[in-house]
Amino acid sequence: MQAKRSLLCTYLRTAGDESTPTWSLIGDGFTSNSISYEPDSEDTQYINQDSATTILKRYKPTMSLDGVIEMTENTSGNEKTYTLNPVFDYVNQLRRSRNVSNESELLIVELYTGTLNTGANVFEGCSAQRQKVNMQVEEFGGDAGDTISFSATINFQGDPTDSTSVYDVLNTSARTLLGSDKKVTVTYTVTNCTATNQPANAYKGADLTVTVTPTSGYHLPDTITVESGATTLAVNTDYSYNKTTGKIVIKGSKITGNLEITCTGAANA
């Protein structure tokens, strides 16, 4: 199968700074978005050589940004207001101010390199890069009867910073493709037994499976405790527990907050 274009996501920092960014997905309103790496190379050949050697000296990447205005119409009584796509809103402010010293960042996320938790539609461990940029607006307007369109070029500044903890980098509003803020932590409080697989995180909407095994001289208890946020979950309704195999399956629909799994093995007779 071929990787779909939707698995390569680019977020623009439309507010905040490097430490507290607000990321907005470059998506709605954009039909094409590509990076031109613009390599600079030089051919070298000495008189005793029949073939030249090409030396790659540098890259000067730029990203094209072509789109139309996407907005939401809001009606209140006889009044109408419009909410603009946050990426266009950011670009439009640069256009109107003609700010030549603008600085921002891109977060380029390669979802196809990660692992998908199908139930929650969350990718983890995918490759990503944070890249400082500035932007130049080139065209704005369009033909009569057509939508308002614009084009801009994003200029990369210096080297990127690699990241694989993309979910934690993104703010809540930017996590739509990564699960809409569905990630929770899992704490294991186990005594006289071990959890043979201990995922550090779970995801709202995706079932979580954990297996507990008793240590030598002990057996698994008749009951365990599973808490989601401040709620104690009900066995056989919210989760299943098999005393013989130690398998625990927590329903994704019941994962509403951080999980805590408590299991205490009992001494053999």
C-alpha positions as CSV (number, residue, x, y, z in Angstrom):
1,M,0.0,0.0,0.0
2,Q,1.0,3.6,-0.5
3,A,1.3,6.2,2.2
4,K,-1.6,8.7,2.1
5,R,-0.9,12.4,2.1
6,S,-3.0,12.7,5.3
7,L,-0.2,10.8,7.2
8,L,2.2,13.7,6.7
9,C,0.9,16.5,8.9
10,T,2.3,20.0,9.3
11,Y,1.4,22.3,12.2
12,L,2.2,26.0,12.3
13,R,2.8,27.8,15.6
14,T,0.0,30.5,15.4
15,A,0.4,31.8,18.9
16,G,2.6,31.5,22.0
17,D,6.4,31.0,22.0
18,E,8.7,28.0,21.8
19,S,8.0,26.8,25.3
20,T,4.2,27.3,25.2
21,P,3.2,27.0,21.6
22,T,-0.3,26.9,20.1
23,W,-0.2,24.6,17.1
24,S,-2.7,24.8,14.3
25,L,-2.9,22.1,11.6
26,I,-2.3,23.2,8.0
27,G,-5.2,21.4,6.6
28,D,-8.6,22.8,5.8
29,G,-8.4,25.2,2.8
30,F,-5.1,23.9,1.5
31,T,-5.0,21.6,-1.5
32,S,-1.2,21.4,-1.8
33,N,1.7,21.8,0.7
34,S,5.2,20.7,-0.2
35,I,8.7,21.3,0.9
36,S,11.4,22.2,-1.6
37,Y,14.8,21.4,-0.2
38,E,16.7,23.5,-2.7
39,P,20.1,21.7,-2.5
40,D,23.2,23.6,-3.3
41,S,25.9,21.5,-4.8
42,E,29.2,22.1,-6.6
43,D,31.1,20.0,-9.1
44,T,34.8,19.6,-8.7
45,Q,37.2,18.0,-11.2
46,Y,41.0,18.0,-11.3
47,I,43.1,17.7,-14.4
48,N,44.1,14.1,-13.6
49,Q,40.5,13.0,-13.3
50,D,38.1,12.0,-16.2
51,S,35.0,12.4,-14.0
52,A,33.8,15.1,-11.8
53,T,32.8,14.8,-8.1
54,T,29.7,16.5,-6.9
55,I,29.9,18.0,-3.4
56,L,26.7,18.8,-1.6
57,K,27.2,22.1,0.3
58,R,23.9,22.9,1.9
59,Y,20.2,22.8,1.8
60,K,17.9,25.9,1.8
61,P,14.4,24.4,2.4
62,T,11.2,26.4,1.8
63,M,7.6,25.3,2.1
64,S,4.9,26.4,-0.3
65,L,1.6,27.5,1.2
66,D,-1.4,27.8,-1.2
67,G,-5.0,27.9,-0.2
68,V,-8.3,29.5,0.1
69,I,-10.1,31.0,3.1
70,E,-12.0,28.5,5.2
71,M,-14.3,30.0,7.8
72,T,-17.3,29.3,10.0
73,E,-20.4,31.4,9.7
74,N,-22.0,32.3,13.1
75,T,-25.5,33.8,13.2
76,S,-26.9,35.7,16.2
77,G,-30.2,37.4,15.6
78,N,-29.7,39.7,12.6
79,E,-25.9,39.6,12.9
80,K,-23.4,37.4,11.2
81,T,-19.8,36.9,12.2
82,Y,-17.1,34.7,10.7
83,T,-14.5,32.6,12.4
84,L,-11.4,32.1,10.3
85,N,-9.2,29.1,9.9
86,P,-6.4,29.8,12.5
87,V,-3.6,29.2,9.9
88,F,-5.1,31.7,7.5
89,D,-5.9,34.1,10.3
90,Y,-2.2,34.1,11.3
91,V,-1.1,34.5,7.6
92,N,-3.6,37.3,7.1
93,Q,-2.3,39.3,10.0
94,L,1.2,39.1,8.6
95,R,-0.2,40.2,5.2
96,R,-1.9,43.2,6.6
97,S,1.0,44.3,8.8
98,R,3.6,43.4,6.2
99,N,5.8,42.2,9.1
100,V,9.2,41.3,7.7
101,S,10.7,40.2,11.0
102,N,8.0,37.5,11.8
103,E,9.2,34.3,13.5
104,S,7.3,31.1,14.1
105,E,7.8,27.3,14.0
106,L,6.6,24.3,12.1
107,L,6.0,20.9,13.6
108,I,6.2,18.4,10.8
109,V,4.8,15.0,11.9
110,E,5.3,11.8,9.9
111,L,2.5,9.7,11.2
112,Y,3.3,6.8,8.8
113,T,6.5,6.1,10.9
114,G,4.6,5.6,14.1
115,T,2.3,3.0,15.7
116,L,-1.4,3.4,15.6
117,N,-3.7,2.6,18.5
118,T,-6.7,1.8,16.3
119,G,-9.4,2.3,18.9
120,A,-8.3,5.8,19.8
121,N,-6.8,6.8,16.5
122,V,-3.6,7.9,18.3
123,F,-0.1,7.6,16.9
124,E,2.9,7.3,19.2
125,G,6.6,7.2,18.5
126,C,6.3,8.8,15.1
127,S,9.1,10.9,13.7
128,A,8.7,14.7,13.8
129,Q,10.8,17.8,13.5
130,R,10.4,21.3,15.0
131,Q,11.7,23.9,12.6
132,K,12.1,27.6,13.2
133,V,10.7,29.6,10.2
134,N,9.6,33.0,8.9
135,M,7.0,33.7,6.3
136,Q,6.6,35.8,3.2
137,V,3.1,36.4,1.7
138,E,3.2,36.6,-2.1
139,E,-0.4,36.7,-3.5
140,F,-3.8,37.5,-2.2
141,G,-7.2,37.9,-3.8
142,G,-8.4,35.9,-6.8
143,D,-10.6,36.2,-9.9
144,A,-14.2,37.5,-9.9
145,G,-16.8,35.1,-8.7
146,D,-14.1,32.8,-7.2
147,T,-13.1,32.2,-3.6
148,I,-10.4,34.4,-1.9
149,S,-7.1,32.7,-2.4
150,F,-3.6,33.4,-1.2
151,S,-0.1,32.0,-1.5
152,A,2.9,32.3,0.8
153,T,6.4,30.8,1.2
154,I,7.7,29.6,4.5
155,N,11.4,29.9,4.9
156,F,13.2,27.4,7.1
157,Q,15.8,28.9,9.5
158,G,18.7,26.8,10.6
159,D,18.6,23.1,11.5
160,P,15.6,21.3,12.8
161,T,15.1,19.6,16.2
162,D,14.0,16.0,16.0
163,S,11.3,14.6,18.3
164,T,9.4,11.4,18.8
165,S,7.2,12.5,21.7
166,V,4.8,14.4,19.4
167,Y,1.7,13.8,21.4
168,D,3.2,15.6,24.4
169,V,4.5,18.5,22.3
170,L,1.1,19.3,20.9
171,N,-1.4,21.4,22.8
172,T,-5.0,20.2,23.2
173,S,-6.4,22.0,20.2
174,A,-3.9,20.5,17.8
175,R,-4.4,16.8,18.8
176,T,-7.4,16.1,16.5
177,L,-5.5,13.6,14.3
178,L,-3.6,12.2,17.3
179,G,-6.7,11.4,19.4
180,S,-8.1,14.7,20.7
181,D,-6.4,14.7,24.0
182,K,-7.1,11.0,24.7
183,K,-3.8,10.0,26.4
184,V,-3.9,9.1,30.1
185,T,-1.3,7.6,32.4
186,V,-1.4,4.1,34.0
187,T,-0.2,3.4,37.6
188,Y,0.3,-0.1,38.8
189,T,0.1,-0.8,42.6
190,V,0.9,-4.6,42.7
191,T,2.0,-6.6,45.7
192,N,3.1,-10.3,45.6
193,C,2.5,-10.3,41.9
194,T,3.8,-8.5,38.8
195,A,2.3,-7.0,35.7
196,T,4.0,-8.8,32.8
197,N,3.2,-6.0,30.4
198,Q,3.0,-2.5,31.9
199,P,1.9,0.1,29.3
200,A,2.7,3.5,30.8
201,N,-0.2,5.1,28.9
202,A,-3.7,4.2,27.8
203,Y,-6.1,6.0,25.5
204,K,-9.7,7.0,25.9
205,G,-11.8,4.9,23.5
206,A,-9.2,2.1,23.2
207,D,-9.4,-1.1,25.3
208,L,-6.4,-1.6,27.6
209,T,-5.1,-5.2,28.2
210,V,-2.8,-6.0,31.1
211,T,-1.7,-9.4,32.5
212,V,-0.8,-10.0,36.2
213,T,1.2,-13.0,37.4
214,P,1.7,-14.1,41.0
215,T,5.1,-14.3,42.5
216,S,6.4,-17.6,43.9
217,G,4.4,-18.8,46.9
218,Y,1.4,-16.6,46.1
219,H,-1.8,-16.9,43.9
220,L,-3.9,-14.2,42.3
221,P,-6.7,-12.6,44.4
222,D,-10.4,-13.1,43.8
223,T,-10.8,-9.4,43.1
224,I,-8.7,-6.4,42.0
225,T,-9.3,-2.7,41.9
226,V,-9.3,-0.5,38.8
227,E,-9.8,3.2,39.1
228,S,-10.3,5.7,36.2
229,G,-9.8,9.2,37.4
230,A,-11.8,9.4,40.7
231,T,-14.1,6.6,39.7
232,T,-13.8,2.9,40.8
233,L,-14.7,0.8,37.9
234,A,-17.1,-2.2,38.1
235,V,-15.8,-5.7,37.2
236,N,-17.7,-7.5,34.4
237,T,-19.3,-4.1,33.5
238,D,-16.4,-1.7,33.0
239,Y,-13.6,-4.3,32.9
240,S,-13.0,-8.0,32.9
241,Y,-10.6,-9.9,35.2
242,N,-9.7,-13.6,34.8
243,K,-8.3,-14.9,38.1
244,T,-6.8,-18.0,36.4
245,T,-4.9,-16.3,33.6
246,G,-4.5,-12.9,35.2
247,K,-5.7,-11.1,32.1
248,I,-7.3,-7.7,32.7
249,V,-9.2,-5.9,29.9
250,I,-10.4,-2.4,30.6
251,K,-13.1,-1.1,28.2
252,G,-12.0,2.0,26.3
253,S,-15.3,3.7,26.8
254,K,-14.7,3.5,30.6
255,I,-11.2,5.1,30.4
256,T,-12.1,8.7,31.2
257,G,-9.0,9.7,33.3
258,N,-5.7,8.4,34.6
259,L,-5.9,4.7,35.5
260,E,-4.7,2.9,38.6
261,I,-4.7,-0.9,38.8
262,T,-4.3,-2.5,42.2
263,C,-3.6,-6.2,42.7
264,T,-2.5,-8.0,45.8
265,G,-1.5,-11.6,45.6
266,A,-2.6,-14.0,48.4
267,A,-0.2,-16.5,50.1
268,N,-0.6,-20.1,49.2
269,A,-2.0,-22.4,51.9
